[in-house]
Amino acid sequence: MPVPPRLGSIRIKAARFGSEARRKGEPMQDKYLDAVVLTRRTLTERITEFLIGAADGQALSLAEAGSHIELRFGGAGDRFLRHYSLIGPLTAGTVREPFWRIAVRREDRARGSHFIHRHLLPGTRLRVSRPINAFRLARRQPHTLLVAGGIGITPILAMARSLVTRQQAFSLLYVGVEKAQMAYVEELATMCGPSLTVAETSRQGVPDLKAVLAAQPADTTAYVCGPSGMIEDLIKAGAALNWVPERIRFEIFNTAHRPEDQPFEVRLKDGRIVRVGAGTTILDALEGAGVDTYADCRRGECGLCTTAVLSCDGALDHRDRICSGEDRAHQMTICCSRITGHLLNLDL
Ligand code: FES
């Protein structure tokens, strides 16, 4: 089944980049670095912070606010691949850290986060990508609204630090069940002062996001990271207030993994069958089986991994932000989407 022209051209560019480098005999830049866990620290009952350094002891590069890294871990074959935002220093100013700071929330039935909490100890080796920024903070805005839900605070904290350091006007709404379960509340209070509002849903209920947007100065741009329902609500609130869509920028975590996920199998055109476990993605499973694939964002935002579906014995469960309309019937982003049945035949 043909891939739509836009996606087709992206795939062709990616393929060309690889083949041209090979033709010229240039080494392909390795996307991953050898890294090591330097320290870990418990932030809440479910959230643990990790400082990650280069295995050779060199300082790691600075990352822009909003950047994330891919972490490969899980023993031989690096059986897990997950994305984590880079938090950076916990105070404003020009402090430079030669390591990368991430925070990982242990999710129920999410094997990757359980593995991290259990097995990533100081000295553990892993592979990390260079920083990728798909959630870039604009340098100059009249006013910025930052909204974080739960562990979505990680990129938002980096943005808040950037705005404080550059003395830009902003406000930050940080939503969680209760403070005891929310990471970095004290650091944010010190860093942001009156610009920070902490909303505990167990005490105050879910904040009225439409009222929050309506209270912002004109020309505010909002950045939101958290559960997909919260992001959808903010987008809807913005639409109701006639905000143009570009004024609400978002980052979604864990769209690929849900507690109710079940394993299934993927059949390739050559007849090979690849099992996709409940805690992994089709893309990760195919890569683990040595299948050639294309991917970039790995979270349903870029479209590079879009693959035609030949058949499926259940329903396609689309979890990306780009596949829409008729496309949803015959193609899927394999980095995050799944099926509800047992067998998926892909045009691969
Ligand atoms: S890799 Fe970007 S949408 Fe799948």
Residues whose N, C-alpha, C, O or C-beta is under 5 A from the ligand:
A	BS01	FES	A295 D296 C297 R298 R299 G300 E301 C302 G303 L304 C305 T333 C335
